[in-house]
Amino acid sequence: MIQQLIAVDAGALSDLIDRLTKIEKLLSTAELSRREDWLSIPEAARILKCDPSTIRRKINSGELKASGSGKTRRVQLS
């Protein structure tokens, strides 16, 4: 493999390093949701005592937070 050197403006490199540092800081303080906090659409419908189509409607309107797609779609109730 051939190594190639490129010229980069010192200011641009400094900005890039600053952005990377901010991203690393955000990632280090990020919180992950426990898997059990995310429910399938049928599970959420059972808990809320409604039809799964109601859950989908609430997801589409933004009332419920959802992740994934298709059969792997999960809903966060809290």
C-alpha positions in Angstrom: 0.0 0.0 0.0 1.3 3.4 -0.9 1.2 6.1 1.8 0.2 9.5 0.6 0.7 12.8 2.4 -1.8 15.7 2.1 -1.6 19.3 3.1 -4.2 20.6 5.5 -4.7 24.1 6.6 -3.7 24.4 10.3 -6.9 26.3 11.2 -9.1 23.6 9.6 -7.1 20.9 11.4 -7.5 22.7 14.7 -11.3 23.0 14.1 -11.5 19.3 13.2 -9.7 18.4 16.4 -12.0 20.6 18.5 -15.1 19.0 16.9 -13.7 15.6 17.5 -13.1 16.5 21.2 -16.6 17.7 21.6 -18.0 14.5 20.0 -15.9 12.3 22.3 -17.1 14.3 25.3 -20.8 13.9 24.2 -20.3 10.2 23.7 -18.6 9.7 27.1 -21.6 11.3 28.9 -24.3 9.7 26.7 -26.8 7.5 28.4 -28.1 4.3 26.9 -31.7 3.1 27.5 -32.0 -0.3 28.9 -33.4 -2.8 26.4 -36.4 -3.5 28.6 -37.4 0.2 28.4 -38.2 -0.4 24.7 -41.3 -2.5 23.9 -42.7 -4.1 20.8 -45.8 -2.5 19.4 -48.0 -5.4 20.6 -46.5 -5.2 24.1 -47.0 -1.4 24.3 -50.7 -1.9 23.1 -51.3 -4.5 25.9 -49.9 -2.1 28.5 -51.9 0.9 27.2 -55.0 -1.3 26.7 -55.4 -0.3 23.1 -55.0 -1.7 19.6 -51.6 -1.9 17.9 -52.8 0.5 15.2 -53.3 3.1 17.9 -49.7 2.7 18.9 -48.6 3.1 15.3 -50.7 6.2 15.0 -49.2 7.7 18.1 -45.7 6.9 16.7 -46.5 8.6 13.4 -47.9 11.7 15.2 -44.9 11.9 17.5 -46.8 11.2 20.7 -44.6 8.1 21.2 -40.9 7.6 20.7 -40.0 4.7 18.4 -36.8 3.1 17.2 -36.2 0.5 14.4 -38.5 -0.6 11.7 -40.7 -3.5 10.7 -40.8 -6.3 13.2 -37.9 -4.9 15.1 -39.6 -1.6 15.8 -39.6 -0.7 19.5 -41.6 1.9 21.4 -40.6 3.8 24.5 -43.5 4.5 26.9 -41.6 6.6 29.5 
